[in-house]
Amino acid sequence: MKFTWQWLARHLDMPAQVGFDDIIDGLTRIGLEVEGVENPGEKLAGFKIAKVLTAERHPQADKLQVLTVDAGDGVPLQVVCGAPNARAGIFGVLGLPGAVVPANGMELRVSAIRGVESNGMMCSTRELELGEDHDGIIELDGMDPSAVGRDFADYAGLNDPVIDVSITPNRQDCMGVRGIARDLAAAGLGTLVPLDVPTIDGAGTGPDVRTDDPDGCPAFYAQSVSGVVNGEAPDWMRRLLTAIGQKPISALVDITNFVSVDLGRPLHVYDKAKLSGGLVARRATPGEQVLALNGKTYMLEPGMTVIADDKAVHDIGGIMGGEESGVSEATTDVVIECAYFDPDHIARTGQKLMLTSDARQRFERGVDPAFLDDGLAIATQLVLSHCGGTASTVTRAGKPPLEPKTVAYDPVRAETLGGLAVAADRQRDILTRLGFVVADDWTVTVPTWRRDVDGPADLVEEVIRIEGIDNVPSTPLPRIPGVATPTATPEQKLERKVRRAAAARGLDEAVTWSFLSQTEADAFGGGAWSLANPISEDLKVMRPSLLPGLLSAAARNLNRGAVSIRLFELGRRYLADAERSTLGVVLAGDKRARGWQAGKAAPYDAFDAKAEALALLAAAGAPVDNLQVMGEAGDTWHPGQSGTLRLGPKTVLAAFGMVHPSTTKAFDLDGPVVAVELYLDAIPAKRGGNGFMRPAYAPPALQAVKRDFAFTVPAGLTADALTRAVRGADKAAITGARVFDLFERDGVRSMAVEVTLQPSDKTFTEADLKGIADRVVVAAEKLGASLRG
């Protein structure tokens, strides 16, 4: 919501001691956050009012003139100008050397144009971004000669700071400058200027309007004005609209835009000659469409509220008018519409059509239903004053929702709920200044423009924000004696563990979007959740995996010269049944940089992914010794170079391995990429693991014993299956088993396994060792392996 300092002053009578900074600080203090302040006059620094003294033809160019210009310092300047209206005696705007032309960013300098020195530039309206006229230089009619040399921005009133305020969705009353002024007045920064609502004695029958959609458009008021002349709006109005970024179009259009911003009351003006019959607010029928004022055609759906005549739809109700019935320079008779549209209907229609407008922003928040007559009278008076014509009587169709809302309030709640003791009389004054009616028994009647106030808590909020939330004392909560009870859930503790473990292993944490494009989601099997109203098509699907975001991040880093990528992210996957806590890891680029000792650079491989998965699962407390490596992880992964880590055949704790080349290609990644996904929600909780103390360190008292076994194994036997069988041969004595050698020749395959034996209360005898070895051999034989001779 943008407005200027002078615009605010039209509604707020500020005492002399209240300055610009006081207003800026006050806005943020009462909950209307100031997003920025800009001064349009700053870009016109160096542009001054000047008088053309002489104008002669350029000796080297027929279309150029050499001017002598008085810039106010008594020393005439020579300026080369190509404008056809440049002539002696006119007053215009001179850009001096050093000034920057707003339209193109060009810095003016003393230069020679066709051999003649030029000391600046006489400017057109377009060059100063004050309009579209570029046929000639600006002519300032009726100029007082004493103004020569004056800064043009000061003369034109363009040094009017623009304030940009962020309006939260609940503050529909502050979508107009008057509502903001009301809040500032309540905060003691001025007095609200009474609103001048004219009384218009209309003549003749009002326009034919009705509403056949009481749910979408409960009230439809209108008034005709005949004999208008649709020229330019007055300078003050065009200046205000231009300052906030709205392009002046014509008097009729600018008046509706002005009233919308000024009072938060959107209106629409129809060219009466372009209508066939009366206007009706109704539901759209299947197949209807409308060419809107933005030049786009919209296909309407049943349920959308529209304004139509006997032949066609002319308006998407409360959002945007139609081009076919829009006003033009030739318009002589108009119908001014002032309607109340249901906020929910407006929001749904705007979302379906993906159409935003200033009117939609206000109607979907909720405009004041009691401001129909006054808003229409103000708009009509502006039309009569600046376009002429004769007004008809007002036609009123339907009834706006004007049921009064009352709240039983206790002023003590300001302290008990808001934390600030405010005197009852002060609370009454604040609420009254904001437009609330406070009865003697503290029954508060809510003003019609405050749709967001429903109960006592809302009134407390109003009192506290005006009194000043900075005045709420910082009172510490009482501390419970002893050690505070832990508040982190087991899931939060698990996430903290794996996050620290990942960082400790040299992985860099990334935070990526939870939304993906449909193409990215399809590369990972598709997403179960799609947004009905996404920010953009690239952020439409809730991610089914954390890897798409990490792969995109890896591609961006590699494209910017990164050599080795080690990223992880802790977040949620969004599946059809639930959200799943997940840790994703992506490794890309060089695992080892080239060097005279290391040799060639080495890429990451599937074993690096497996190592990360096992290490992170161990940090998470998963029983890694009991995990099985099974099969490929899916179509996203490279066949033969990927797998899953499972606890039993069904519980998948992790997927790891090389990412499939087609997947990496979809993310513009070259070379091998490995990844890991840890499914944290699948990790079983430790039994009795709610304590914070680690178990006491108890190293074994006796030395461990290692024994090597070499087995001839069948072709399909995996190392994981063999080591699991070996460990299970004697769970009390065997604490570890690993394959340390693989030998193949003439179709014979041999695996060598190192077995760690840990005695407990006494050392192993030869008989004990032989018994364990025999059990190891028997366990291996059950898998088809045999002890190699």
N, C-alpha and C positions, 0 to 999 in steps of 0.2 A: 504494500500500500504506500504510494508516493504522494506527497503534497509539498507545497512550498511554504516558506515562512509567511509570506504575505497572504497565502490562501488560509493558513491557520488563523491569521489575524482577523479575517472576515467573521470568524465565529468566536474568537477568544479575545476579550479585552484585557490585555496584559498591562500591569502597572509598570512604571518606568524602571523599577529596580529588577524586574524579571528580564534577563537577557537570553540570548540564543542558547548558551551553554546550560542555563537553568532548565530550559524546555527539554533539551536533549537528555540531560540527566533525569529529569522528572519522568519522561516517557518510559525509560528503562526501569525506573524505580517502581512504577505502578503496573508493570507487566507488559508494556508495549515496547518490545525490544527494538532499539534502533539498529538497523543493519548497516546503514551507511548514510553519509551526508556528502552532497556534491554541490558545487556552485557553478551553474552554467556560464556565468560571466567570466570565469577564469580562462576559458578557452578563447575569449575575445580580448585578452590582454594585448595591447599594442594596436588596437583598432580605435581610431578617433574620428570625431565629426570634423569634416573638412569642407571648404568652399572652393569650387572650381573658379579660378580667376580668368584664365584664358584657355582656349582650345584651338589648336592649329593642326592642319593635316601633317602626318608624318612624312618626311621627305623621301623615305624609301619604301613606304607601304600605303596603299590607298585606303585600306580598311582600319588603319591605326591613326590615333591622334596623339599629339604631344600636349599635355595639360600643364599648366602651372596651378598649383594647389596651395591654399592657405591652410596650414595645420594648426594654427593658433599661436605659433611662436614668433610670428613676424617675419620669418624667412620663407619665401615661396619655394616650394619643392617642384621639381620637374618629374612628371609621371607619364609613362606611356600607357595608353588605354585603348582597347578595341571595342568598347561598348558603343552602340549606335546612338544612345541617348546622352552621351557625355557632351556637355556644352558649358559655356561660361555662365556663371551665375547660379548654378544649382548647388545644393548642399548634399553631400553623400558621406560614405564611410571609407576612410583611408586606412589601409594596413601599412604600417611603417616597417622599415627594415628590422628584422628580428622577430616580428610577429609570425605566428604559425596559422595558416589557413585551416579552419576546422574541417572543411569538406574533404581535403586531400592530404593534410599533414605537411604541406610544403612550407618551408621557412622562407620568408621574404628577405631578399638581399638587394643591395644596390647592384644593378646589372645593366648591361647594354642590350637593348632590343632593336635589332636592325640598325645598329650603329648609333643609337641615341640612348643616353643614360636615363634610367628610370629608378626613382627613389621610393619604391613601394607599389601599392596596387589599390585602385578604386574597386570596391567589392560589390558583388551581386548578393541577392538574398540567399541563393543556393550555396554560394561559397561560404557564407557564415552559418549555414544550416538553420536558417530561420524561415525557410519556405522553399518552394520549387521554382521560383521565378529566376531565369538565367538569361532573359532577353536583353537585359541592360543592367547598369549599376543602380544601387539603391538611391532613390530621390527622397529626401526628407523635406516634405512640404511644410510651409508655415514655420520655418526655423528662425529662431531668434539669433541674429549674428553673433551675439555674445557667447553662444554655445560652441562656437568653433574652437577646436582643441580639446573639448571635453571627451572623456572616455565614452565610447558608444554604449558599452554595457550599462553604465550608470544612467545615461540619458534614456535608454530604452527600457529601463527597469529590469534588466536581465541579471543583475546581481542579487537574485532572490534564491537563497539556498534551498535545495531540494532535500527533503528528509524521507528516507525509506524505512518504513516500520514493518516489522514482521508481525502479522496478525494471526493469532492462534485460531483454529477452526471454531472454538466456542464463542469467540467475541465478534459475532455478526454485527453488533452495533458499531464497531470501530472500522467497518468497511466503508465508512464515509468520514470526511474531515470533521463534520460536526460531532460525531460520536467521540472522536479523539479529543476534540476541544472540551466536550463534557467531562471526560475523565480528568483532563488537566485542571479544569475549573474545580472539580471536586478535591483535587490534590492541593488546592490553594495557590495555583500559578496563574490565576486570572479569574475573570467573570465571564460566564457564557452569555454571548450576545443573544438577545431574544430573536427568534426566527420570524422573519417578516413573511407572513402568509397572506397573499392578496385575496381580495374578494372580487371575483369576475362575474359580471352580470352578462351571462350568455344570452344570445338571442336565437330563436328558432329551435327546431328539434335537434336533439343530439344524435350522434352516429348510431347506426343499427348494430348493436353488439349483444352477444349472449354467451353463456357458458353451459355447454352440455357435458362437461367433465368436472363435476364439483369436487372430486378427489384430487385431481391434478391441478385444477385452476378454480379454487373456490370463489374468487371474486375477479371481475373483469370490468374496469371503469374506463371510459374513453370520452374524449371531447374533440370536436372538429374545429378547425380554424380555416376560414376561407379568405382568399385574396392575399396570400403571403408572397413575399419576395425572398427567395432563398439565395441570398448572397453570402458574403463572408460574415463570420461571427465577429463581435467586437474585439478590439485589440487585447483588452485585459483578459478575455476568456481564452483567446488563442494563445496568449502568452502563458497562461496557467497550464493549459493542456499540453503545449509544447514542452514545457519544463519537466513534466512527469513522463514524457516519452510518447504522448499521444499525438498523432498527426492531425492537425485541423483539416476538416473536409468541407463542410458548409455550415451555415448558421444552424439549420435544423438538426443536423447530426451532432454538431458540437454542443448544442444545448442539452441533448439527451446524455451525452458523455459527461458533461459538466455536472448535471444533477446527480448522475450515478456516483461520481467520485465525491462530490460535495456533500450529499445527503445520504449516500448509500441506497438510493432509490432508482433502480434501473427502469427505463421507459423505452418505448419504441414508437417511431413516427412512420406512418404509411402515407404514400401518395394516394389520395382518395380517387384520383382519376384512373388509377391502375387496378382498382378493386371492382369486382363484379358482385354486387349485393352487399349484404352486411358481413360482419366478422363474427366468427364463432370459435370459442375455445372447445376443442373436442379431442377424442382419441384418434390417432392415425389409423387408417385402414391398410390391410395388406397390399403391398405394391406401390404405395404412395412414396413420392420422393420430392425433395425440395432443393432448389439451387440457392445456397446460403450466400450471405454477404461476403464471405471469404472466397467466393468463386468456386467452391466445391459443391458437388451434388451428393446428397445424403439419402440413402434408402431408409425409410422409416419402418418401424415395427409397431404392431398393435400394442397399445398400452402407453405409447409416447404421447404426451400432450402437445398439440399443435394449434396454431391460429390459422384459420382458413376462411375463404369467402365461398361463394356459391360454386366456384369452378375449381379452385386449386388451393394447396397449402401455401401460405405466405410466411410462416414463422415457426421455428422450432421453439415452442413455448418456453420463455424464460432463459433461453440459451443464445439464440442468434436469429436475426430476421432474415427474410428472403430477399434476393436481389431483384426479383421481378416487380415487387411493390415498393422498392426503395425510393427515397426522394432524390431529386436531381435539381439542377439549376432551373429547369422548366416547371417545377412543381408550383402549383398555385393554391391547391386545397389539400389539407392534411388531416389525418386522424391520429391523435396522440393516445397511445395505449398506456394505461397504468394498471397492471394486474398483480394479483398475488398468486404465486405458484407454490405448490407443496414442495418443501425441500427434498424429501425422499424421492419424489418423482423426478425432480431435476437431476439429482445425483445419478440415479439409475440410467436416465436417458443419456446424460453426458458420458457416462462410462461406456455404454453400448456403442455410441457413435464416435467415441474417442475424440470428443470435441470440447474444447475449453474456450471460455470467453469471460470477460469481466462480469457480464450479467450472471453467468452460471456461478461464478465464485460467490456472488452475493446471494442469489436465490437459494443455492443448496445449503448455505449457512442459515438462511432464514431472514428475510427482510421484515421490517415493521409492518404488521397487517393493519395498523391503525393510521398509517401514513399515506393511504391511497388518495383521499380527497386533497390533502394539503400538498402532496407531491405533484399531483396533476395540476393543481392551481398554480404552483410555482413554475412548473415547466411551461404551462400555457401562457403565463404572464411574460416569461422570457421570449417566447415566440412572438407574442404581440408587440413587445418592446423593440425587438431587433429584426423582425420580419414583417411586421404589420399584420393586417387582416382583421377579421371579425370572428369572435369565438361563439360557438353554439353552447347550449346547455350541456350538462354532464349526463351521460348515460351510465347507470350503475346496474350491472348484472351480477347476481350471486351475492354472497355475504362472506366477508373475511372472518377468520377465526379470532374473535375478540373476547372470548371468555376470560374474565380476570383470574389471575393466579395469585393466591395468597399463601403466605408462609407464617406459621407461628414461630416467633423468634424470642430467644432469651439473650439479652446482651452479655450475660455472664459467660456465654459460650466463646466469646472472643478470646478470653483468657484460658478457659479449660480446653478448648479445641485449637485455637490459634496461637496460644502461648504468649499473648500480649494483652495486658490489662488496659482497656480503653474505656474512658468514662462514657456512661450511657448517653449523655447529651451529645458528646462528640460522635458517637456511632449514629445517632439519629441524624445529625447534621450531614455526615458522610453519605448515608443512604439517601437522604432527601436530595442532596446535590446530584447524585447519580440518577435521580428520577424515580426512586422508590417512594411510595406513600406509606408512612409509618403511623399507625394508629396509637392511641394512648395505651392500649393493652399490648403493644408490640406485635400486633398483627400487621405484617408487611405485605403490601400489594406490589407485585412485580410489574415494572413497566412493560409495555407491549414489545419494546425493542430488545428485551433481555430474555430471549428464548432459552438461554443456558441456565437460568436460575431455577432450581427445583426445590431446594430445602434449606434448612438453617446453615448447613455447612457452606453453601454457596454465599450466603450473606456474611458469614465469618470471613470468607476469602475476600469479599469486596471491602470489608472494613480494614482488614490487615494490609492489603496491598495499597490502599490509599493512605493509611496511617504510616505505612513504611515497614516492609518486612525486615529492613535493616535494624529496626528498633526492637525486634523480637530478641530477648536475651538468650545467649548461648548457655543453656543449663545442662551440665553433664548428667547422664543417667547414673543412678546410684550403682556402685560397684558391689557385687555380691562378694562376701568374704571368701577367701580361699581361691583356688584355681577355678577359672571360669569353665563352664561345661562346653566341650567342643560343639561347634555348630556345623562343620563340614559333613556332608553326607558321604557314604562309602564311594559313590560314583565320583564325587568331587575329589576325594583323596586319591582315587585311582588315576584320574586325569592329571593331577599334579605330579604324581610319580612318573608317569610316562613322559610328560612334558619335560621334566627335569632330566630324565634319562636320555631323551632324544637330543636335548641341547648339549648334554655332557658328551655325547658321541660325535659332536661336531656338526650336527644338523642345524640349519637355520630355520626358525619358525616363520611361516607365512600365514597370512589371513586373506582368504579369497572369498569371492561372492558365494552365497548360498544358492544363487540363481544361475542358470545356464541357458544357453540357446538350445533350441530343439535339436540342432545338428550335433552339438556337443553331448547332449543327453543320449541321443541315439547311438553314439559311439560306445556308450557304456550300458546298452540294453534298454534305453529309454527311461523317462522319468514317470513316476506314478502321479505326481502332483504338478498341475499346470496352473498358473495364475490367470484369473479372468481379466485382470486389469494391470498388466505388467508395466514397469517403467519403460521398457523397450522390448523388442522382439529378441534381443540378445540376452535378456534377463527374464525369461518366461517360465522356465521349468525349474522346480526345486531339485537340487542335485541328488542323483542316486548314488554318487560316489564322490570322494574327495579328490580323486586323481585328475579329473578334467581341469579344475582350477590350478592344481599344482603343475600340470603339464603346460598350461598356458603361461604360468609364471616362469617355468623353466625355459620356454621358448623365448620369452621377452628378455630374460637375462643372457641367454646364449647369443641372441641377436645383438646385444649391446657389449659383447666382447668377453663375457664371463667364460672361464675355462672349465671350471668344475662346479657343478650344481649339486647341492645337498640340502634339500628342502623337506620340511615336515609341516603338517597342519593337524591340529586337534579340533574336531568339530562334529557336525551331525550329517548323517545321510538320511534322506527322506524317502522311505519305502512305503509301499501301499498300506502296510499294517501299522507302522509307527516310525518315530525318529530313532536313529541308532547312533550311539556314541562311537566314534571311529577315529583312528589315527592313520593318516596317509603319509607316505614317504616317497619321494622321487629322487633318483640319482641319475645324473646325465653328465655328458662331457667326459673329461679325463679323470680317472681314479688316481693315476700317478702321472705326474708331469714328466716329459722327456728330460734326460740329463746324461752326463757322461758316465755316471755310475749306474743309473737305472736303465739306460738305453731308451728305446722308443716309449712314447706315451702309451699307457694302457687304459682301455675303457672299463667301465663297470660291467659286471656279469651277474648271472643269476645267483651265484654263491654269495656275492656281496649283499644282495637283497635278502637271502636266507639268513645271513649273519645278523643283519639289522633286525629282522623279524624275531629271531630267537633272543637276541639281547634285550629288545624292548619288551617282549613277553615275559622274560625273566624278571625285569624290573617291575613289571605289573603284578608279579606274584603268580604267574601261570606255571603249572607243573610241566616245565619244558622237557624234562626227562621222559615224560609219559606221552609226549606228542608224537603223532604219526604224520609223515609226509605222504600225501596222496595226490596223484593225478595232476592234470592241468587245472588252472584256476578259472578258465572260461575263455570266451571268444576275444575278450580284451587283451588276453595274455598270449605270449608266444608259445605254440605247442612244443612240448619237449624241453622247454627252458623255463617252466613255471610250475607252481604247485600250491597246495594248501597245507597248512598245519592244523591238524585236527586232534581233538580229545575224544577218541572214539570215532566211529565211522560217520557220525552225523554232525557233531558239534565242531564247526569251523571257527578257529580263532584268528586265522590270518590267511591272506593270499599274498604270494610273492613271486618274483621272477622278472623275466624280460617282458616289456610291453610289446604287443604285436606291432609289426611294422605298419600295418594299415592304420592302427590307432595313432602312432606317432606321426604319420603323414598327415592325418586329419588335423593335428595341432602344429603343423609346420616345423616338426622336429626332425633333424637329420642325425643319423648315427644311433647306436644302441642306447636305450633308456630302460632302467630297471626301476621297479616300484614295489611298495609294500602297502597293504591295507590291514590294519589290526582292528578287529571287531571287539571293542572293549566290553560291550554289553554281554558278549559270550564267554568272557573269562569267569570261571567259577569263583565265588567268594570263598575266602579262607574260613575254615571252621574255627569259631572262637577267636577270630582275628579282629576284634573290635578295639583291642588295647593299642596304646601308642608305643609301648616298650618293645624293643627288639629282644628276642630270646638271648639269654646269656651265651657268650662265646665259649664253646667247650671243645677244644681241639682234641683229636684222638691221642691217647697216651702211647700207642704203639705205632711203629713204622708200617706204612702201607707196603704191599708187595705187588709187583707187576709181573704178569705172565703173558707171553705172546703165543697166539694160535694162528696157524695158516690153514685155511679151508679151501678145498676145491668146491666151487659153488655152481649151481645151474645158471643158465644165461639170464633167466628172468628174476633172479633173487636180488633184491636191493640191499645196499649197505645198511639202511635204516632197519629193515626187517631182521637182518642178521644180528646187529648190535642189540636190538630189543630182546631177541631170543636169548642172547648171551647174558644180558643183565638179569633176565628172569630165571636163569638157571639156579641161582642162589642169591636171593634178594638180601639176605642178612650179611653175606660176606662180600659180594660184588658191589662196588660203589661206582664203577665206571667201565665203559667199554667203547672203544673207538677204532674205526678202520684206519690203518696208517699206511697200507700198501695195497696196490692192485696190480695183478700180473695176468697177462693173457698171451697164449701162444698155441697155435694149431687147434683152436677151438676150445682150449681148456682155460678156464677162468679161475683165478685164485685171489682170495681176499685174506689179508693178514690183520688180525684184531689184537689190540693191546687191551688187556683186562686188568683193572685195578682191584686188588683185594685188600680189605681193611679189617684186621683183627680187632676185637673189642676188649675182652678181659684177659686174653693170653695169646701168645704168638702161635702161628700156624705150625703144626708138625708136618712132616713129609706126607703122612697119611691124610692129613686134612687137605693139603694142597692137591694130592692125587684125587681125592674124592670130589673136590670142587672142579678139577679139570675134567674128570669123567662126566660130571653133570653138564658142563659146558659143551662137551662133544655131543652128548645125547641131545641137548637142546638144538644144536646146529643140524644134526642129522634129521630131525623132524622137519626141517625146511628143505631137505635134499642135499645139504652140504656134507662133506666128509673131510676128516682130518688128513691133510696132505702128508704123504710119507716122505 
